[in-house]
């Protein structure tokens, strides 16, 4: 449901020199890592999204009060946690 995408919008710190920006455009959720092209995220569940082109899965992490406090990026057997910074 595109109405819930707004809760995921923000910047997530993947590495000291790399962030992932999440934004909504035309009712689609987009992700863009520092220095890279933006890509569309397709919903698998309410908090899990798939990027078909890059074989990336992103799981948004919720705190106890249901606010988004970070994401986990899965790619090529790696699991990377990125806290939300704004």
C-alpha positions as YAML, in Angstrom:
chain: A
units: angstrom
residues:
- id: 1
  name: UNK
  ca: [0.00, 0.00, 0.00]
- id: 2
  name: UNK
  ca: [1.72, 3.21, -1.15]
- id: 3
  name: UNK
  ca: [0.12, 5.08, 1.78]
- id: 4
  name: UNK
  ca: [2.54, 3.41, 4.21]
- id: 5
  name: UNK
  ca: [5.64, 4.25, 2.16]
- id: 6
  name: UNK
  ca: [5.98, 7.66, 3.83]
- id: 7
  name: UNK
  ca: [7.06, 6.01, 7.08]
- id: 8
  name: UNK
  ca: [10.14, 4.62, 5.32]
- id: 9
  name: UNK
  ca: [11.29, 7.90, 3.72]
- id: 10
  name: UNK
  ca: [14.61, 9.13, 5.06]
- id: 11
  name: UNK
  ca: [18.33, 8.54, 5.09]
- id: 12
  name: UNK
  ca: [19.98, 5.37, 6.39]
- id: 13
  name: UNK
  ca: [23.71, 5.07, 7.21]
- id: 14
  name: UNK
  ca: [25.07, 1.90, 5.59]
- id: 15
  name: UNK
  ca: [28.81, 2.64, 5.95]
- id: 16
  name: UNK
  ca: [30.69, 5.73, 7.19]
- id: 17
  name: UNK
  ca: [30.91, 6.99, 3.59]
- id: 18
  name: UNK
  ca: [27.69, 5.49, 2.19]
- id: 19
  name: UNK
  ca: [24.07, 6.28, 2.86]
- id: 20
  name: UNK
  ca: [20.86, 4.97, 1.35]
- id: 21
  name: UNK
  ca: [18.19, 7.57, 0.67]
- id: 22
  name: UNK
  ca: [14.61, 6.27, 0.54]
- id: 23
  name: UNK
  ca: [12.00, 8.41, -1.18]
- id: 24
  name: UNK
  ca: [8.56, 8.14, -2.78]
- id: 25
  name: UNK
  ca: [7.96, 9.12, -6.40]
- id: 26
  name: UNK
  ca: [4.71, 8.50, -8.29]
- id: 27
  name: UNK
  ca: [3.49, 6.11, -5.57]
- id: 28
  name: UNK
  ca: [6.63, 3.97, -5.82]
- id: 29
  name: UNK
  ca: [9.31, 3.50, -3.19]
- id: 30
  name: UNK
  ca: [12.80, 4.30, -4.46]
- id: 31
  name: UNK
  ca: [16.20, 3.67, -2.91]
- id: 32
  name: UNK
  ca: [19.43, 5.43, -3.85]
- id: 33
  name: UNK
  ca: [22.84, 4.67, -2.40]
- id: 34
  name: UNK
  ca: [25.54, 7.35, -2.36]
- id: 35
  name: UNK
  ca: [26.97, 7.74, -5.88]
- id: 36
  name: UNK
  ca: [24.58, 5.23, -7.46]
- id: 37
  name: UNK
  ca: [21.41, 5.31, -9.54]
- id: 38
  name: UNK
  ca: [18.05, 5.13, -7.78]
- id: 39
  name: UNK
  ca: [16.13, 1.87, -8.03]
- id: 40
  name: UNK
  ca: [12.52, 0.88, -7.42]
- id: 41
  name: UNK
  ca: [11.62, -1.24, -4.40]
- id: 42
  name: UNK
  ca: [8.79, -3.73, -4.92]
- id: 43
  name: UNK
  ca: [6.80, -4.83, -1.85]
- id: 44
  name: UNK
  ca: [7.04, -8.42, -0.66]
- id: 45
  name: UNK
  ca: [5.34, -7.66, 2.67]
- id: 46
  name: UNK
  ca: [4.53, -4.51, 4.63]
- id: 47
  name: UNK
  ca: [8.16, -4.09, 5.71]
- id: 48
  name: UNK
  ca: [10.12, -6.12, 3.13]
- id: 49
  name: UNK
  ca: [10.93, -4.93, -0.38]
- id: 50
  name: UNK
  ca: [12.78, -6.36, -3.36]
- id: 51
  name: UNK
  ca: [14.91, -4.55, -5.94]
- id: 52
  name: UNK
  ca: [14.72, -6.79, -8.99]
- id: 53
  name: UNK
  ca: [17.64, -5.29, -10.93]
- id: 54
  name: UNK
  ca: [20.25, -5.54, -8.21]
- id: 55
  name: UNK
  ca: [19.12, -8.73, -6.42]
- id: 56
  name: UNK
  ca: [18.70, -6.69, -3.24]
- id: 57
  name: UNK
  ca: [16.14, -7.23, -0.49]
- id: 58
  name: UNK
  ca: [15.50, -4.45, 2.02]
- id: 59
  name: UNK
  ca: [13.75, -5.12, 5.32]
- id: 60
  name: UNK
  ca: [12.69, -2.01, 7.26]
- id: 61
  name: UNK
  ca: [13.24, -2.45, 10.99]
- id: 62
  name: UNK
  ca: [10.63, -1.21, 13.46]
- id: 63
  name: UNK
  ca: [11.22, -0.17, 17.04]
- id: 64
  name: UNK
  ca: [8.92, -1.17, 19.89]
- id: 65
  name: UNK
  ca: [6.65, 1.82, 19.18]
- id: 66
  name: UNK
  ca: [6.35, 0.83, 15.49]
- id: 67
  name: UNK
  ca: [8.55, 3.66, 14.17]
- id: 68
  name: UNK
  ca: [11.16, 2.83, 11.54]
- id: 69
  name: UNK
  ca: [14.62, 2.96, 13.12]
- id: 70
  name: UNK
  ca: [16.68, 1.35, 10.37]
- id: 71
  name: UNK
  ca: [16.84, -1.15, 7.58]
- id: 72
  name: UNK
  ca: [18.61, -4.40, 6.83]
- id: 73
  name: UNK
  ca: [19.96, -4.84, 3.31]
- id: 74
  name: UNK
  ca: [20.43, -8.37, 1.97]
- id: 75
  name: UNK
  ca: [22.61, -8.83, -1.13]
- id: 76
  name: UNK
  ca: [24.82, -11.65, -2.33]
- id: 77
  name: UNK
  ca: [24.65, -13.53, 0.96]
- id: 78
  name: UNK
  ca: [25.52, -10.42, 2.98]
- id: 79
  name: UNK
  ca: [23.32, -8.86, 5.63]
- id: 80
  name: UNK
  ca: [24.03, -5.18, 6.33]
- id: 81
  name: UNK
  ca: [22.23, -3.09, 8.96]
- id: 82
  name: UNK
  ca: [21.77, 0.63, 8.33]
- id: 83
  name: UNK
  ca: [20.33, 2.80, 11.13]
- id: 84
  name: UNK
  ca: [17.97, 5.62, 10.14]
- id: 85
  name: UNK
  ca: [19.74, 8.97, 10.56]
- id: 86
  name: UNK
  ca: [16.95, 11.31, 9.46]
...
